[in-house]
């Protein structure tokens, strides 16, 4: 049982959510979705991880897989009809029949292509489902919702597309000024939807994320409406990324249990989704987080010191993060769900930008995941090598993952690098590596020439709050 000082005990269940910091009441899926961050500043996790439903490994389509994976997380908080609609929305706008195809590019070397959705990035998969579920939760409660999200590029584009025009939802996107690609910016700022607003913050992604967390804690912004986020700090967004690990395992067949997944990592959400998949019983051998020069996670696992420094701009712009929020979820799990320890560490980190991880926690974290950093030169070389050897053009984020994947031992099992965005979203980096720009897919055509709408603000709470009130 979950015992809370805020009310009677609640039964432990996958559809009940607790805070990583242990000082907020347990909630159901709809409340976790509409709140985003727990009142104590922690992140929601299921009170109990469910076992993977057998039908998830035998379902005939990506939609059916997603429904089987997410059903225990939603529970009775929303009608099954809402989850069915959400999983049908999942594949809307995907141009690839397999949705997230697994492509072999070398001996025991694969790419899991996640960029075939309407904004050509992996965020589409979960975001489209989250939009339908949020709309259903609002209709059930009769409330309005203000969504505030930070983005390093792809989250904002996917959110703008998924939530545009939904009645009762206002979406505010914070992106770091001049630190997203031109195409990513245009995807966010040219929707023409009255309910979508974009703020360009004079700072980096970590500034945007810090401001979103502060805004979510501002009770004055609620004023008769709900307040949440669609970053991967929101459990619904993160849970929506688990199903494609299931479809990848299905595609690998008997080799799935020996597979290592290499995940290009910014906010650590996609990696934690992989951890959650493994925790549910999806067969895999391990997870490797691949970072660029913004290597806070690599340094934390290597030295035991988790330290925030200023993010350095790179070609893999969506990974320019030095304070990955979802690391808190892994700390909570690796510590044996020690909420007091987790709360103390991340409150200290918020105050000082630096904490030392206890030795036993550090050892536990290293058993759960490893992390490797990749240089800019190595990223460019991987784009060139993949094109030279396979004829395929990849984005810088995928190149970071493939660089690490090639270093791993592939004799004992397959290595899967997650391909998270279409290369046409980053034409300058690709052209610098191979001398040509990638051809734009249908999703990315016609962006130039549209009227842009955004406001530039300073990276302080007062400026951002004034812009959205």
C-alpha positions, 0 to 999 in steps of 0.5 A, a space after each residue: 500500500 502507498 501511505 500518504 499524509 495527504 489522505 487514506 492509503 492507496 493500493 500500489 498499481 501501475 495506474 497510480 503515480 507517486 513523486 520521486 521526492 515523496 512529499 506529494 499525494 499519490 495521483 491517477 494517470 489523468 492527474 499526473 498528465 494534467 499536472 506534469 510535475 508533482 507539487 513537491 517538485 518531483 517527477 511522477 513515476 508509477 507506484 508499481 511497474 507493470 509486467 509487459 502484457 503478452 499481447 504487446 509482443 504479438 499484436 499486429 500493428 504499432 497501434 495495438 502494441 501501444 494500446 497494450 503497453 499503455 493500458 495498465 498505466 492509464 488504468 481507470 483514469 480515462 475511458 478505454 475509448 480515449 486510449 483507443 483514439 490516442 493510439 489511433 492518432 499515434 500513426 497519423 501523419 507517419 509516412 512509413 507503414 512500419 511507423 518505426 522501422 528497424 533498419 540493418 546497416 551493418 553486421 549486428 548494427 541497426 538503426 531504429 528509425 523514429 523520424 517518419 512522423 509529421 514533424 520528422 522527429 521521434 517526439 511525434 510518436 508520444 506527443 500525438 497520443 498525449 494530445 488526445 489523452 490530455 483533451 479527454 482528461 480535460 473534457 472529463 474534468 470540465 477544466 482548461 489547460 495551460 501547457 508550458 514546455 521547454 524545447 531544444 527543438 524537436 519537442 516544441 515542433 511536435 507539441 505545436 503540431 499535436 496541440 494546435 487548435 485543441 479547444 481548452 488548451 493553450 500551449 506556450 513553448 520556450 526555445 533557446 534563441 538562436 540555438 535550434 535549427 532554422 527548420 525547427 524554429 519554423 515548425 514552432 513559429 508558423 503554425 498559425 494556431 491561436 492557441 500556440 505561442 512561442 517564446 525565444 529565450 536569451 539563454 540555453 535549453 537548461 534556462 528554458 527548462 529551469 523557467 518551465 519548472 518555476 512556472 509550473 510551481 507558480 500557483 498564481 498562473 493556475 487562476 481557474 485552469 490547470 497548468 502542466 508541461 509536455 516535456 518528457 518530465 510529464 509521465 504521459 509523454 515519457 510512457 508514450 515512448 516505451 512502445 517503440 522499444 517493444 516493436 524493436 524487440 519484436 523485429 529482432 526476434 530471438 536476438 532481442 535479449 542480447 540487444 544493446 540500445 544506444 540512445 542519443 541523449 539530451 533530457 534523458 527521457 528516451 533513455 529512461 523510457 528504454 529503462 522502463 521498457 526493460 523494467 516491464 520485461 521487454 527483452 534487451 541486454 542494456 542501455 547506453 546514453 550517447 551524449 555530445 560535448 554536453 556531457 553532464 551525465 557522462 561526468 556524473 557516472 564517471 566521477 560521481 559528481 553531477 554538475 551543471 555547466 553552461 551548455 555548449 552549442 553543437 551540431 546535435 542541438 537537441 542534445 545541448 543539455 547539461 541538466 537532464 531532468 529525467 536523471 531524477 527518475 533514474 536516481 529514484 529507481 536506482 536508489 531503491 526508490 529512496 524519496 528522501 535521498 532523491 529529494 535531498 540531492 535534487 534540491 541541493 542541485 537546484 541550489 548549488 548546481 553541483 552534488 556528489 552522488 553517494 558511492 552506493 548510489 553511483 554503483 547502482 546507477 552504473 549497473 542500470 545504464 552507461 554513458 559515452 560522450 562524442 566529439 563534434 569531429 566524430 559526429 561529422 565523421 559518422 555522418 560521412 562514414 554512414 553516407 559513404 558506406 550505406 548511401 544513407 544520410 543521417 542527422 547529427 543526433 543519430 550520428 552521435 548514437 552510431 558513433 558509440 554503437 560502432 565502439 561496442 562489441 557486436 559479436 555477442 548480440 545486436 546493437 541498435 542506435 536510435 535514429 531520432 530526427 530526419 537529417 533535413 532538419 539540420 541541413 547545415 551540419 549535414 552539408 558540412 559533413 558530406 557536401 550536400 544537403 539532404 532532400 526534404 521529406 514531405 513533412 518539412 516542405 513549404 515552411 519558408 515564407 510562412 509568417 512567423 510569430 514569436 517573442 524574444 524574452 530574457 532568461 528570467 522568471 519575471 520576463 517570461 511570466 509577464 509574456 504569458 500573462 
